């Protein structure tokens, strides 16, 4: 009999992929499925980015690169952060990784161990808690509340810090809620962190270019007082519709950078070379495609919020970022996960139950508007019919 180590029993999953697989199976069986579950832009990667990867292949970029990534891409990341956020970042602090999850994985491995506590947003990206539990650390949920516009509360977050806290994970704009934390809360949080100098911060800003209504994205990179303990997470997946390329980047404090490099050497060696050259083209090239994509998302956001608020027993605040709505379904009589399952099986609409994002997700479902306006309208019609005809079982 094979014996695996016990911590593998603690590792979780990202149920959005399970819902995607189920939706794909139903579609393959002939069902008409509208997928509002997966967090993936429905736009193609811009052509100039694709061509940069093709050129790299034709030019012989077929070998290993440095584990930290090619210098032109690290320079492009640093230049982009200066251009967008006014942040001064050395290319020597930038790590190129195969997707945003790798930065989470590395940061949580560095700070998670039995006896340690790691704070994470709840509802939030499920891999946070999964990886915390994998390391043996104690996950401490920071409640993300609807009444606070799904922004985190600095006061509530700081109150959860203890002498055992090793890492604080933040996410704004946020998955699954679309919440954007305002500057006043981030200012208060950073000021309060002065009392906890040994707590590292992982700021997941993968949706940092995706805000609406003039809402400002406030990056933790803008606070020099915490730069020596800040790990910044970003990447190309959402902004440039490059989810399948697996291209992410992160910024590390000097004292942690070589640890991250060693983890890269021990795990993935390096990101594939053509993808890195595609990343250079994405950051240094024209930004028209991301702007057009955001215009479309903004129009769909209005459609989905208006439509959800018309559904019986459903209410939905307007998300300020990303491409998710997080409607409150508690008055439908359904628990969130059974409702999401029934919507897929009976109505042909894929959504994700809020509890898949944490204990505070009960009463909500996640609806991605990274789909066409036509498909969103069809999905809302089906949800209307379903909720009008079906009582909770």
Secondary structure, 3 states (H helix, E strand, C coil): CCCCCHHHHHCCCCHHHHHHHHHHHHHHCCCCCEECCCCCCCCCCCHHHHHHHHHHHHCCCCCCCCCCCCHHHHHHHHHHHHHHHCCCCCHHHEEEECCHHHHHHHHHHHHCCCCCEEEEEECCCHHHHHHHHHHCCEEEEEECCHHHCCCCCHHHHHHCCCCCEEEEEEECCCCCCCCCCCHHHHHHHHHHHCCCCCCEEEEECCCCCCECCCCCCCCHHHCHHHHHHEEEEEECCCCCCCHHHCCEEEECCHHHHHHHHHHHHHHCCCCCHHHHHHHHHHHHCCCHHHHHHHHHHHHHHHHHHHHHHHCCCCECCCCCECCEECCECHHHCCCHHHHHHHHHHHHCEECEEHHHHCHHHCCEEEEECCCCHHHHHHHHHHHHHHHHHCCCC
